[in-house]
Amino acid sequence: MLVPCIPAYGGYYLQNGFTAHAKAISNAGVSSITNKNPVITSTVPSVNQHVINLKLRYAHFLSIPTPTINNAHQVKVIVNYTASISNAPILNKIINAVMKVYAANGTLIKTSSFPKGFVVTRFGIEQLATTIKDDKIQQLTAVVQFMTEDKLQPLSNPITVKLVFGQKIGRLSTY
C-alpha cells in the first residue's frame, strides 16, 4: 500500500489511498527553538517507543584549531541517557549514536557516529564531537539520537540543539 505524506503547517498528514480522510501525526512534546531555550527534546514515539531517553548535558560550537586546520570549529554534544527497565534485552548490547549537523538553512553539513558503537548500560553519558572545516558557518543545529548498531533504527528520542559560534550550553565537567 502506498501512503503519501503531505506536508502541512505544524506537521505532516498521511493520506490513505483507500479513504477520503487524512490523519494527523502529532508534534506534541516538541518545544520551539528560542534564544532562551535552544534545545528541543522530542517526545513523539519512535518505532521502538524510546527504549532510551536522552537529555542534554552540554553542547558547544567553538574554535578549536588542529595541527592541520587553523580555523577548525568543533561541535560537541554530551548527553545523559537512561535505558528503560522494561527493555532489558538492549542492556549490555552494542548500539550507536549519530550526530547530524545542519547549517542555518537546513542543509546537512556533516554526520558523525561511533566507529564501532558502544555498549549500553542502564544509564550513562555519551559524547559526540565533530570538526567543521568551514569557518564561515556561524550558526548550526546539531541533532543527536541513539540508534541500533547498524544505525538503521532509532532507539531514543532525538535531541536537537541550535548553536551560534562561541556558544556553550550547560556545564562541561569531568565524567
TITORTOR-86842 format. One record per residue: residue in three letters; residue number from 1; x, y, z of N, C-alpha, C in turn. Coordinates in pm, 1 decimal, always signed. Example, Ala and Ser with C-alpha at 12.3 -4.5 7.8 and 13.67 -1.06 7.14 Angstrom:
<sites>
['ALA',1,[+1319.0,-569.0,+780.0],[+1230.0,-450.0,+780.0],[+1320.0,-330.0,+780.0]]
['SER',2,[+1285.0,-225.0,+708.0],[+1367.0,-106.0,+714.0],[+1290.0,+3.0,+787.0]]
</sites>
This chain:
<sites>
['MET',1,[+84.8,-117.2,+0.0],[+0.0,+0.0,+0.0],[+89.1,+123.2,+0.0]]
['LEU',2,[+61.2,+217.0,-81.3],[+134.5,+341.5,-90.7],[+63.3,+446.5,-7.1]]
['VAL',3,[+137.2,+508.5,+87.1],[+79.1,+610.3,+173.5],[+162.8,+736.5,+160.9]]
['PRO',4,[+118.2,+833.4,+81.9],[+196.7,+956.3,+66.6],[+185.6,+1045.6,+189.8]]
['CYS',5,[+295.7,+1113.6,+223.2],[+296.7,+1212.6,+330.4],[+279.2,+1349.9,+268.7]]
['ILE',6,[+188.0,+1426.0,+322.4],[+160.2,+1558.6,+270.6],[+203.4,+1659.9,+375.2]]
['PRO',7,[+304.8,+1744.9,+343.9],[+345.2,+1844.6,+442.5],[+234.6,+1947.1,+463.6]]
['ALA',8,[+216.9,+1985.3,+587.6],[+116.7,+2085.9,+622.2],[+169.7,+2168.9,+737.2]]
['TYR',9,[+113.8,+2285.4,+756.9],[+157.3,+2372.6,+864.9],[+146.5,+2300.0,+998.4]]
['GLY',10,[+258.0,+2292.0,+1072.3],[+256.3,+2229.9,+1204.1],[+273.8,+2079.5,+1202.6]]
['GLY',11,[+298.6,+2017.2,+1088.4],[+320.2,+1872.7,+1089.1],[+299.8,+1811.2,+953.2]]
['TYR',12,[+276.7,+1681.9,+951.0],[+254.4,+1608.6,+828.6],[+121.3,+1535.5,+839.8]]
['TYR',13,[+59.4,+1513.4,+726.9],[-63.0,+1436.1,+723.2],[-38.7,+1314.7,+635.5]]
['LEU',14,[-91.9,+1202.3,+677.4],[-85.2,+1081.1,+597.3],[-216.0,+1070.1,+520.2]]
['GLN',15,[-204.1,+1046.2,+392.3],[-325.5,+1031.4,+313.0],[-335.3,+886.3,+271.1]]
['ASN',16,[-439.0,+819.4,+313.0],[-462.1,+680.5,+278.4],[-528.9,+677.2,+142.1]]
['GLY',17,[-469.8,+605.3,+48.5],[-522.1,+598.7,-86.9],[-658.8,+532.5,-95.2]]
['PHE',18,[-702.5,+461.7,+9.0],[-829.9,+391.3,+6.0],[-941.7,+466.3,+77.5]]
['THR',19,[-908.6,+576.0,+144.3],[-1013.2,+651.8,+212.2],[-1000.2,+798.2,+176.3]]
['ALA',20,[-1104.6,+870.1,+201.5],[-1105.9,+1011.5,+165.5],[-1058.1,+1100.9,+278.4]]
['HIS',21,[-1028.9,+1042.9,+394.6],[-988.4,+1128.0,+505.8],[-838.3,+1115.5,+532.7]]
['ALA',22,[-785.3,+1209.1,+609.6],[-643.1,+1211.1,+644.1],[-630.6,+1210.6,+795.7]]
['LYS',23,[-520.3,+1153.8,+842.5],[-493.6,+1150.6,+985.9],[-371.9,+1237.2,+1014.3]]
['ALA',24,[-376.4,+1310.3,+1122.8],[-265.3,+1397.9,+1158.8],[-167.4,+1323.6,+1247.7]]
['ILE',25,[-40.8,+1346.6,+1223.5],[+63.5,+1297.9,+1313.2],[+96.0,+1412.1,+1405.9]]
['SER',26,[+82.3,+1390.3,+1532.1],[+100.1,+1496.5,+1630.3],[+246.2,+1532.3,+1649.0]]
['ASN',27,[+273.0,+1657.9,+1666.7],[+405.6,+1705.3,+1703.7],[+407.6,+1741.7,+1850.8]]
['ALA',28,[+318.5,+1685.0,+1928.9],[+310.4,+1715.1,+2071.3],[+442.3,+1683.8,+2138.4]]
['GLY',29,[+479.3,+1769.0,+2230.0],[+601.8,+1745.7,+2305.2],[+724.2,+1810.5,+2243.8]]
['VAL',30,[+711.9,+1872.1,+2130.2],[+825.6,+1937.7,+2066.4],[+815.5,+2086.3,+2095.0]]
['SER',31,[+913.3,+2138.0,+2169.0],[+911.6,+2280.5,+2200.8],[+977.7,+2358.4,+2089.0]]
['SER',32,[+949.1,+2484.9,+2080.6],[+1008.3,+2566.4,+1975.9],[+1147.2,+2612.7,+2017.5]]
['ILE',33,[+1227.2,+2643.5,+1917.4],[+1361.5,+2692.9,+1944.0],[+1353.1,+2843.1,+1963.8]]
['THR',34,[+1403.9,+2889.7,+2076.1],[+1413.3,+3032.4,+2101.8],[+1552.5,+3061.0,+2153.3]]
['ASN',35,[+1587.6,+3187.7,+2164.6],[+1718.5,+3222.8,+2218.4],[+1732.1,+3179.0,+2363.4]]
['LYS',36,[+1621.7,+3177.8,+2437.4],[+1627.1,+3137.9,+2577.2],[+1626.7,+2986.9,+2593.2]]
['ASN',37,[+1566.8,+2914.1,+2499.9],[+1558.1,+2769.5,+2509.7],[+1597.3,+2706.9,+2376.5]]
['PRO',38,[+1728.5,+2691.9,+2351.3],[+1771.5,+2643.2,+2220.8],[+1769.0,+2491.7,+2207.4]]
['VAL',39,[+1709.0,+2419.6,+2301.7],[+1710.5,+2274.1,+2298.4],[+1569.8,+2221.6,+2275.6]]
['ILE',40,[+1556.9,+2127.9,+2183.8],[+1429.9,+2062.6,+2159.5],[+1445.9,+1917.0,+2199.3]]
['THR',41,[+1355.4,+1868.6,+2280.1],[+1352.2,+1727.1,+2314.4],[+1222.7,+1671.8,+2260.7]]
['SER',42,[+1230.4,+1587.2,+2161.1],[+1110.9,+1532.8,+2100.0],[+1056.7,+1417.4,+2183.3]]
['THR',43,[+927.6,+1417.5,+2204.3],[+865.3,+1306.9,+2275.3],[+771.4,+1228.3,+2184.7]]
['VAL',44,[+778.8,+1252.3,+2053.7],[+698.7,+1176.2,+1960.0],[+755.4,+1035.1,+1956.1]]
['PRO',45,[+677.1,+931.5,+1985.4],[+730.2,+795.1,+1994.3],[+789.1,+745.5,+1863.4]]
['SER',46,[+898.9,+670.5,+1873.9],[+958.3,+606.0,+1757.7],[+901.5,+465.1,+1748.5]]
['VAL',47,[+948.5,+390.4,+1650.5],[+905.6,+252.5,+1633.4],[+930.9,+173.5,+1761.5]]
['ASN',48,[+1042.7,+202.0,+1828.7],[+1080.4,+128.6,+1948.6],[+1030.7,+195.4,+2076.4]]
['GLN',49,[+942.7,+294.3,+2065.9],[+886.1,+362.8,+2180.9],[+993.7,+415.6,+2276.2]]
['HIS',50,[+1099.2,+469.9,+2222.8],[+1206.5,+529.7,+2302.1],[+1258.4,+436.0,+2409.8]]
['VAL',51,[+1325.0,+334.8,+2366.2],[+1388.8,+239.1,+2455.8],[+1486.9,+311.9,+2547.1]]
['ILE',52,[+1544.1,+421.4,+2495.9],[+1642.3,+500.1,+2570.4],[+1599.1,+645.9,+2569.5]]
['ASN',53,[+1606.6,+711.3,+2685.4],[+1571.3,+852.3,+2696.5],[+1698.8,+935.6,+2704.9]]
['LEU',54,[+1710.6,+1034.7,+2617.7],[+1826.9,+1124.5,+2616.7],[+1790.1,+1259.4,+2675.4]]
['LYS',55,[+1887.8,+1319.5,+2746.8],[+1875.5,+1456.6,+2795.9],[+2008.8,+1525.8,+2770.8]]
['LEU',56,[+2000.9,+1650.8,+2729.5],[+2121.9,+1726.6,+2703.2],[+2196.6,+1755.9,+2833.0]]
['ARG',57,[+2326.9,+1732.1,+2831.8],[+2412.7,+1765.6,+2945.2],[+2496.1,+1889.4,+2911.6]]
['TYR',58,[+2550.8,+1893.8,+2789.1],[+2639.3,+2002.6,+2749.5],[+2646.3,+2006.5,+2596.9]]
['ALA',59,[+2667.5,+2125.9,+2541.7],[+2691.7,+2140.6,+2398.0],[+2773.2,+2266.8,+2375.3]]
['HIS',60,[+2857.7,+2263.7,+2270.5],[+2928.3,+2385.9,+2232.3],[+2958.5,+2386.6,+2083.1]]
['PHE',61,[+2984.8,+2507.6,+2034.4],[+3029.3,+2531.2,+1897.1],[+3140.9,+2634.3,+1909.1]]
['LEU',62,[+3265.6,+2585.9,+1911.9],[+3380.2,+2670.2,+1942.2],[+3491.8,+2652.7,+1840.9]]
['SER',63,[+3582.2,+2749.1,+1839.1],[+3702.7,+2739.6,+1757.4],[+3805.3,+2654.1,+1831.5]]
['ILE',64,[+3846.0,+2547.1,+1768.7],[+3948.0,+2459.8,+1826.9],[+4043.6,+2423.1,+1714.0]]
['PRO',65,[+4146.9,+2505.6,+1693.5],[+4241.5,+2478.0,+1585.8],[+4310.1,+2342.4,+1603.7]]
['THR',66,[+4331.9,+2275.8,+1492.6],[+4402.7,+2148.1,+1493.6],[+4536.8,+2167.8,+1423.2]]
['PRO',67,[+4627.6,+2072.1,+1432.0],[+4756.0,+2085.6,+1362.8],[+4742.3,+2101.8,+1211.8]]
['THR',68,[+4634.8,+2050.4,+1154.7],[+4616.9,+2059.4,+1009.6],[+4515.9,+2164.8,+964.4]]
['ILE',69,[+4432.6,+2213.3,+1056.4],[+4330.6,+2312.7,+1020.8],[+4338.1,+2428.4,+1120.0]]
['ASN',70,[+4379.2,+2545.1,+1072.7],[+4393.2,+2661.1,+1160.8],[+4260.0,+2713.4,+1213.2]]
['ASN',71,[+4159.1,+2714.9,+1129.0],[+4029.5,+2773.3,+1166.4],[+3923.8,+2667.2,+1191.2]]
['ALA',72,[+3960.8,+2555.1,+1250.5],[+3864.6,+2447.9,+1275.4],[+3765.7,+2488.7,+1383.3]]
['HIS',73,[+3641.2,+2452.5,+1361.9],[+3535.7,+2474.8,+1460.0],[+3485.0,+2338.9,+1505.4]]
['GLN',74,[+3469.5,+2324.0,+1635.8],[+3422.3,+2197.4,+1690.0],[+3278.5,+2209.1,+1738.5]]
['VAL',75,[+3200.0,+2107.4,+1704.6],[+3065.7,+2091.6,+1758.5],[+3073.2,+1972.1,+1852.6]]
['LYS',76,[+3036.0,+1994.0,+1978.6],[+3037.3,+1886.4,+2076.8],[+2903.5,+1884.0,+2148.3]]
['VAL',77,[+2847.6,+1763.3,+2162.0],[+2723.3,+1743.9,+2235.4],[+2744.2,+1626.0,+2329.4]]
['ILE',78,[+2713.6,+1647.6,+2456.6],[+2721.8,+1541.7,+2556.8],[+2580.5,+1520.1,+2609.8]]
['VAL',79,[+2537.6,+1393.6,+2610.6],[+2403.2,+1360.5,+2657.5],[+2408.7,+1262.2,+2773.9]]
['ASN',80,[+2314.1,+1276.2,+2863.9],[+2287.9,+1175.3,+2966.2],[+2183.0,+1082.8,+2906.5]]
['TYR',81,[+2193.8,+952.7,+2935.1],[+2091.2,+862.0,+2886.7],[+2045.2,+767.9,+2996.5]]
['THR',82,[+1921.8,+723.3,+2982.4],[+1863.4,+623.7,+3071.9],[+1790.2,+522.2,+2985.7]]
['ALA',83,[+1826.3,+395.4,+3002.0],[+1759.0,+288.5,+2928.4],[+1640.1,+240.3,+3010.2]]
['SER',84,[+1530.7,+215.4,+2943.1],[+1409.5,+169.7,+3009.1],[+1430.3,+31.5,+3070.8]]
['ILE',85,[+1385.7,+14.7,+3192.9],[+1397.9,-114.8,+3261.1],[+1318.0,-221.1,+3186.9]]
['SER',86,[+1206.1,-182.5,+3129.1],[+1121.1,-279.0,+3058.5],[+1185.3,-330.8,+2930.3]]
['ASN',87,[+1292.8,-267.1,+2886.8],[+1363.2,-310.0,+2765.5],[+1499.8,-367.6,+2799.2]]
['ALA',88,[+1504.1,-453.7,+2898.4],[+1629.3,-513.6,+2944.7],[+1710.3,-583.6,+2834.4]]
['PRO',89,[+1648.2,-639.9,+2729.5],[+1728.9,-706.8,+2626.8],[+1832.6,-615.8,+2559.2]]
['ILE',90,[+1810.7,-485.4,+2561.9],[+1907.1,-395.0,+2498.4],[+2029.7,-369.5,+2585.9]]
['LEU',91,[+2015.6,-388.5,+2716.2],[+2126.6,-362.0,+2807.0],[+2245.2,-452.7,+2775.2]]
['ASN',92,[+2365.3,-395.3,+2785.5],[+2491.2,-464.4,+2758.9],[+2507.4,-507.7,+2613.9]]
['LYS',93,[+2431.6,-445.9,+2524.8],[+2443.4,-470.8,+2380.7],[+2511.4,-350.4,+2316.0]]
['ILE',94,[+2569.0,-373.3,+2199.9],[+2631.9,-264.1,+2125.9],[+2525.3,-188.5,+2048.0]]
['ILE',95,[+2523.6,-56.4,+2068.2],[+2436.8,+32.1,+1991.1],[+2525.0,+143.7,+1934.7]]
['ASN',96,[+2466.1,+242.2,+1873.4],[+2543.4,+353.8,+1820.6],[+2469.8,+483.8,+1850.2]]
['ALA',97,[+2539.7,+592.6,+1831.7],[+2482.1,+726.2,+1843.0],[+2520.9,+801.3,+1716.6]]
['VAL',98,[+2427.8,+879.1,+1665.8],[+2452.3,+955.8,+1544.0],[+2427.6,+1102.3,+1573.8]]
['MET',99,[+2519.8,+1187.1,+1528.5],[+2501.3,+1331.5,+1537.4],[+2500.6,+1386.5,+1395.1]]
['LYS',100,[+2392.3,+1453.9,+1360.9],[+2382.5,+1520.9,+1231.3],[+2390.3,+1670.3,+1257.0]]
['VAL',101,[+2473.9,+1737.8,+1179.2],[+2493.5,+1881.8,+1193.9],[+2439.8,+1950.0,+1068.1]]
['TYR',102,[+2350.4,+2047.5,+1090.4],[+2284.6,+2118.4,+980.6],[+2321.5,+2266.2,+982.3]]
['ALA',103,[+2337.1,+2325.0,+864.1],[+2358.2,+2469.1,+851.4],[+2227.2,+2539.4,+886.3]]
['ALA',104,[+2234.2,+2670.8,+903.4],[+2116.1,+2750.1,+939.1],[+2003.7,+2734.3,+836.2]]
['ASN',105,[+2038.3,+2708.8,+710.0],[+1936.6,+2693.4,+605.4],[+1880.7,+2551.4,+597.8]]
['GLY',106,[+1924.7,+2461.3,+688.5],[+1873.6,+2324.9,+692.1],[+1955.3,+2223.6,+613.8]]
['THR',107,[+2061.1,+2267.9,+546.8],[+2146.6,+2177.0,+470.7],[+2230.5,+2091.1,+564.4]]
['LEU',108,[+2231.7,+1961.3,+541.0],[+2314.6,+1871.2,+620.5],[+2461.1,+1898.4,+590.1]]
['ILE',109,[+2538.5,+1931.3,+693.4],[+2680.6,+1960.9,+678.1],[+2764.6,+1836.0,+702.4]]
['LYS',110,[+2730.2,+1763.5,+810.1],[+2813.9,+1651.1,+849.1],[+2734.3,+1553.2,+934.9]]
['THR',111,[+2767.3,+1426.3,+922.6],[+2711.6,+1320.8,+1006.9],[+2827.6,+1249.3,+1073.2]]
['SER',112,[+2817.5,+1228.0,+1204.7],[+2922.4,+1154.3,+1274.2],[+2860.3,+1053.4,+1369.5]]
['SER',113,[+2936.8,+949.7,+1399.4],[+2890.2,+844.7,+1489.0],[+3012.5,+772.0,+1544.7]]
['PHE',114,[+2988.7,+673.2,+1628.0],[+3097.7,+592.8,+1682.3],[+3138.5,+488.9,+1577.8]]
['PRO',115,[+3268.2,+474.0,+1551.1],[+3310.3,+376.0,+1450.1],[+3265.4,+233.2,+1480.8]]
['LYS',116,[+3270.7,+194.8,+1608.1],[+3233.8,+57.8,+1645.7],[+3117.6,+53.6,+1744.0]]
['GLY',117,[+3050.0,+164.6,+1763.6],[+2939.6,+169.4,+1857.5],[+2988.7,+170.7,+2001.4]]
['PHE',118,[+2897.5,+146.5,+2094.9],[+2932.1,+140.0,+2236.6],[+2832.1,+49.1,+2306.2]]
['VAL',119,[+2870.3,-0.3,+2422.0],[+2784.2,-89.4,+2499.0],[+2693.3,-4.6,+2587.1]]
['VAL',120,[+2563.8,-27.0,+2573.9],[+2466.9,+49.9,+2651.1],[+2446.3,-15.3,+2788.0]]
['THR',121,[+2442.4,+69.1,+2891.1],[+2414.1,+24.4,+3026.8],[+2281.1,+85.8,+3069.7]]
['ARG',122,[+2243.2,+68.5,+3192.5],[+2114.0,+120.3,+3241.3],[+2107.6,+272.5,+3229.3]]
['PHE',123,[+2217.6,+340.6,+3258.6],[+2225.7,+485.2,+3241.5],[+2371.4,+521.8,+3220.7]]
['GLY',124,[+2393.5,+638.5,+3161.5],[+2530.2,+680.4,+3134.6],[+2537.3,+813.7,+3064.3]]
['ILE',125,[+2657.5,+842.9,+3015.6],[+2686.9,+968.5,+2946.8],[+2762.8,+933.8,+2818.6]]
['GLU',126,[+2726.2,+995.6,+2709.7],[+2799.7,+977.6,+2584.2],[+2827.2,+1113.7,+2522.7]]
['GLN',127,[+2941.9,+1122.7,+2456.2],[+2986.2,+1247.0,+2393.0],[+3004.0,+1224.5,+2244.1]]
['LEU',128,[+2952.5,+1316.9,+2165.3],[+2975.5,+1317.6,+2021.8],[+3037.3,+1451.6,+1986.5]]
['ALA',129,[+3138.6,+1448.1,+1902.6],[+3205.3,+1571.3,+1861.3],[+3248.8,+1556.3,+1716.2]]
['THR',130,[+3251.3,+1667.4,+1646.3],[+3296.9,+1667.8,+1508.6],[+3359.3,+1802.3,+1476.6]]
['THR',131,[+3443.9,+1804.5,+1376.1],[+3510.3,+1927.2,+1333.0],[+3445.6,+1979.7,+1205.9]]
['ILE',132,[+3415.6,+2107.5,+1206.6],[+3361.3,+2175.5,+1089.3],[+3474.7,+2258.1,+1029.9]]
['LYS',133,[+3511.2,+2229.5,+908.2],[+3625.1,+2296.7,+844.9],[+3590.6,+2434.7,+788.7]]
['ASP',134,[+3464.1,+2460.6,+765.2],[+3421.1,+2587.8,+708.6],[+3404.4,+2690.9,+820.3]]
['ASP',135,[+3501.0,+2783.8,+832.4],[+3494.8,+2882.7,+940.6],[+3395.5,+2995.5,+913.4]]
['LYS',136,[+3327.6,+2992.1,+799.9],[+3225.8,+3093.0,+770.1],[+3091.4,+3058.2,+834.7]]
['ILE',137,[+3074.4,+2934.7,+876.2],[+2949.6,+2893.1,+940.8],[+2944.6,+2952.8,+1080.3]]
['GLN',138,[+2841.1,+3028.9,+1107.5],[+2828.0,+3097.8,+1235.7],[+2713.6,+3044.4,+1321.8]]
['GLN',139,[+2623.0,+2968.2,+1261.9],[+2517.2,+2906.0,+1340.1],[+2480.1,+2773.5,+1275.2]]
['LEU',140,[+2439.3,+2680.5,+1359.5],[+2406.2,+2547.9,+1311.0],[+2313.2,+2478.7,+1408.6]]
['THR',141,[+2265.0,+2364.5,+1367.5],[+2179.6,+2281.6,+1452.3],[+2238.6,+2141.7,+1455.6]]
['ALA',142,[+2255.1,+2087.2,+1575.3],[+2303.2,+1950.4,+1592.4],[+2188.6,+1864.1,+1643.0]]
['VAL',143,[+2173.1,+1746.8,+1583.8],[+2069.8,+1652.4,+1625.1],[+2138.5,+1521.8,+1663.1]]
['VAL',144,[+2118.0,+1477.6,+1787.9],[+2178.6,+1354.3,+1838.1],[+2068.8,+1254.3,+1867.7]]
['GLN',145,[+2091.4,+1129.9,+1824.4],[+1995.8,+1023.5,+1853.4],[+2070.9,+891.3,+1864.4]]
['PHE',146,[+2031.9,+808.0,+1960.6],[+2087.7,+674.1,+1972.8],[+2015.6,+584.6,+1873.6]]
['MET',147,[+2093.4,+496.9,+1809.9],[+2042.4,+409.9,+1704.1],[+2088.8,+266.6,+1729.3]]
['THR',148,[+2031.6,+174.0,+1654.0],[+2081.3,+37.1,+1658.4],[+2224.8,+37.3,+1608.3]]
['GLU',149,[+2295.9,-72.1,+1631.6],[+2437.8,-79.8,+1592.8],[+2458.7,-48.8,+1444.8]]
['ASP',150,[+2367.2,-92.4,+1360.2],[+2378.8,-67.9,+1216.2],[+2330.6,+71.8,+1175.0]]
['LYS',151,[+2285.0,+151.8,+1271.4],[+2241.2,+290.7,+1252.5],[+2114.2,+302.5,+1167.2]]
['LEU',152,[+2031.9,+197.9,+1167.1],[+1911.2,+199.9,+1085.2],[+1783.6,+227.5,+1162.8]]
['GLN',153,[+1778.2,+191.8,+1291.3],[+1657.1,+210.0,+1370.1],[+1684.2,+299.7,+1489.9]]
['PRO',154,[+1600.8,+399.0,+1514.0],[+1619.0,+484.0,+1632.3],[+1583.6,+408.6,+1760.0]]
['LEU',155,[+1662.2,+432.5,+1865.0],[+1637.8,+373.0,+1996.1],[+1605.5,+477.5,+2101.4]]
['SER',156,[+1618.6,+605.0,+2065.4],[+1596.7,+711.5,+2163.1],[+1520.6,+826.6,+2100.7]]
['ASN',157,[+1484.2,+918.3,+2187.2],[+1430.3,+1045.1,+2140.3],[+1546.3,+1125.6,+2080.6]]
['PRO',158,[+1521.6,+1204.8,+1977.8],[+1628.1,+1291.4,+1926.5],[+1643.9,+1414.5,+2015.4]]
['ILE',159,[+1766.1,+1460.2,+2030.2],[+1795.6,+1586.0,+2099.1],[+1843.2,+1683.2,+1991.4]]
['THR',160,[+1777.8,+1796.4,+1980.9],[+1811.3,+1897.4,+1881.0],[+1860.0,+2022.4,+1952.9]]
['VAL',161,[+1979.7,+2067.5,+1914.4],[+2039.5,+2184.2,+1979.1],[+2079.3,+2285.4,+1872.0]]
['LYS',162,[+2028.2,+2407.9,+1885.1],[+2065.1,+2516.3,+1794.6],[+2178.4,+2594.1,+1860.3]]
['LEU',163,[+2289.9,+2609.7,+1787.4],[+2408.6,+2676.5,+1842.5],[+2457.4,+2787.5,+1750.8]]
['VAL',164,[+2504.8,+2895.6,+1810.1],[+2575.6,+3000.1,+1736.2],[+2722.6,+2988.1,+1774.5]]
['PHE',165,[+2810.0,+3032.3,+1685.0],[+2952.9,+3018.8,+1709.1],[+2991.7,+3086.7,+1840.8]]
['GLY',166,[+3069.3,+3015.9,+1921.5],[+3114.4,+3065.3,+2050.6],[+3023.6,+3027.5,+2165.7]]
['GLN',167,[+2909.7,+2966.6,+2136.6],[+2811.5,+2934.9,+2240.0],[+2842.5,+2804.2,+2312.4]]
['LYS',168,[+2816.0,+2804.7,+2444.1],[+2821.8,+2686.0,+2528.6],[+2687.0,+2674.2,+2599.0]]
['ILE',169,[+2634.8,+2552.7,+2605.3],[+2510.9,+2526.5,+2677.3],[+2541.8,+2421.3,+2782.2]]
['GLY',170,[+2500.5,+2445.6,+2905.0],[+2529.0,+2351.2,+3013.6],[+2668.7,+2373.2,+3067.5]]
['ARG',171,[+2710.8,+2281.2,+3150.9],[+2844.7,+2291.1,+3210.1],[+2925.7,+2169.0,+3172.5]]
['LEU',172,[+3045.7,+2192.7,+3121.3],[+3137.0,+2085.1,+3085.8],[+3206.3,+2041.6,+3213.1]]
['SER',173,[+3186.9,+1916.9,+3250.0],[+3251.8,+1864.2,+3371.0],[+3311.7,+1729.1,+3339.0]]
['THR',174,[+3407.0,+1690.1,+3419.4],[+3469.3,+1559.7,+3402.3],[+3368.2,+1452.3,+3437.2]]
['TYR',175,[+3361.3,+1351.0,+3355.4],[+3266.0,+1243.2,+3384.0],[+3330.9,+1111.0,+3381.9]]
</sites>
